[in-house]
Amino acid sequence: RILRKESGNLRISNVEYEDEIHGLKEEIAGLNLKANEYLDIISRVNLRLKEMNALVFDFSSNCKNSDDMAVMNRKLIRELDQAKSEKMMVEIELNKIKEIVQKRKSRPSKLEGSSKKDKMKSPNFFESDDEEN
């Protein structure tokens, strides 16, 4: 009887572990999707910075008067502001991911072993069948 009870407990534990593993896989997949989104944003920011470098080059080689300088200056400032706002957005989102990871690290896992309370609940195989009856 004790062995049957223990095997039932093991089946339940196995299902709990499988559920937790499935949950962890979903969490990882979600974090990977977010990370890919941020990499995309970073590549767009890098592209914008390259465009700004081209504008600076054009600015330095093509400006002939103060009106040209003012127009180019406004373009550069607008591009720089856009790049800064995207950078801030990425930093905020990366901090959110860090918080998720931190919370996950601090959350106890069923896979890390059972607690003392669980061990006390499990039947002792050396108990006699008389105690069950």
C-alpha positions as CSV (number, residue, x, y, z in Angstrom):
1,R,0.0,0.0,0.0
2,I,2.8,2.4,0.9
3,L,4.5,1.7,-2.4
4,R,1.3,2.3,-4.3
5,K,0.8,5.6,-2.5
6,E,4.5,6.6,-3.1
7,S,4.3,5.8,-6.8
8,G,1.1,8.0,-7.0
9,N,3.0,10.8,-5.3
10,L,5.8,10.4,-7.8
11,R,3.4,10.7,-10.7
12,I,2.0,13.9,-9.3
13,S,5.5,15.2,-8.7
14,N,6.5,14.3,-12.3
15,V,3.5,16.2,-13.7
16,E,4.4,19.2,-11.5
17,Y,7.9,19.1,-12.9
18,E,6.7,18.8,-16.4
19,D,4.4,21.8,-15.9
20,E,7.2,23.9,-14.5
21,I,9.6,22.9,-17.3
22,H,6.8,23.9,-19.8
23,G,6.3,27.2,-18.0
24,L,10.0,27.9,-18.1
25,K,10.3,27.1,-21.8
26,E,7.4,29.6,-22.4
27,E,9.1,32.2,-20.3
28,I,12.4,31.7,-22.2
29,A,10.6,31.9,-25.5
30,G,8.9,35.2,-24.5
31,L,12.2,36.7,-23.3
32,N,13.8,35.6,-26.6
33,L,11.1,37.4,-28.6
34,K,11.5,40.5,-26.6
35,A,15.3,40.4,-27.0
36,N,14.9,40.0,-30.7
37,E,12.6,43.0,-30.8
38,Y,15.2,45.1,-28.9
39,L,18.0,43.9,-31.3
40,D,15.8,45.1,-34.1
41,I,15.4,48.5,-32.4
42,I,19.2,48.7,-31.8
43,S,19.9,48.0,-35.5
44,R,17.5,50.7,-36.5
45,V,19.2,53.1,-34.1
46,N,22.6,52.1,-35.5
47,L,21.2,52.7,-39.0
48,R,20.0,56.1,-37.9
49,L,23.4,57.0,-36.5
50,K,25.0,56.0,-39.8
51,E,22.5,58.3,-41.6
52,M,23.4,61.1,-39.1
53,N,27.1,60.6,-39.9
54,A,26.2,61.0,-43.6
55,L,24.3,64.1,-42.8
56,V,27.3,65.5,-40.9
57,F,29.5,64.8,-43.9
58,D,27.0,66.5,-46.2
59,F,26.7,69.3,-43.7
60,S,30.5,69.9,-43.6
61,S,31.0,69.7,-47.4
62,N,27.8,71.4,-48.7
63,C,27.0,74.2,-46.3
64,K,27.7,77.5,-47.9
65,N,25.8,79.9,-45.8
66,S,24.1,80.2,-42.4
67,D,20.6,79.2,-43.7
68,D,22.0,75.9,-44.9
69,M,23.7,75.4,-41.5
70,A,20.4,76.1,-39.7
71,V,18.5,73.6,-41.8
72,M,21.2,70.9,-41.4
73,N,21.4,71.6,-37.7
74,R,17.7,71.1,-37.2
75,K,17.8,67.8,-39.1
76,L,20.7,66.6,-37.0
77,I,19.0,67.6,-33.8
78,R,15.7,65.9,-34.8
79,E,17.6,62.7,-35.7
80,L,19.6,62.8,-32.5
81,D,16.4,63.2,-30.4
82,Q,14.8,60.3,-32.2
83,A,17.8,58.1,-31.6
84,K,17.9,59.1,-27.9
85,S,14.2,58.3,-27.4
86,E,14.6,54.9,-29.0
87,K,17.7,54.3,-26.9
88,M,15.7,55.2,-23.7
89,M,12.9,52.9,-24.8
90,V,15.3,50.0,-25.2
91,E,16.9,50.7,-21.9
92,I,13.5,50.7,-20.2
93,E,12.5,47.4,-21.8
94,L,15.9,45.8,-21.0
95,N,15.4,46.8,-17.4
96,K,11.9,45.1,-17.5
97,I,13.6,41.9,-18.7
98,K,16.2,42.2,-16.0
99,E,13.4,42.5,-13.4
100,I,11.6,39.4,-14.8
101,V,14.9,37.5,-14.7
102,Q,15.6,38.7,-11.1
103,K,12.0,37.7,-10.0
104,R,12.5,34.3,-11.6
105,K,15.8,33.8,-9.9
106,S,14.3,34.7,-6.5
107,R,11.2,32.4,-7.0
108,P,11.8,29.0,-5.6
109,S,11.6,26.2,-8.1
110,K,10.0,22.8,-7.6
111,L,12.9,21.4,-9.6
112,E,15.5,22.5,-7.0
113,G,14.5,19.9,-4.5
114,S,11.7,19.4,-2.0
115,S,11.3,21.2,1.2
116,K,11.6,19.7,4.7
117,K,7.8,19.8,5.0
118,D,7.5,17.7,1.8
119,K,10.0,15.2,3.1
120,M,8.2,14.9,6.4
121,K,4.9,14.1,4.5
122,S,6.4,11.4,2.4
123,P,5.9,7.9,3.9
124,N,8.7,6.0,5.5
125,F,9.3,2.8,3.6
126,F,10.6,1.2,6.8
127,E,7.2,1.6,8.6
128,S,5.3,-1.6,9.0
129,D,2.0,-2.3,7.3
130,D,0.4,-2.6,10.8
131,E,0.7,1.1,11.3
132,E,-1.4,1.7,8.1
133,N,-4.1,-0.7,9.2
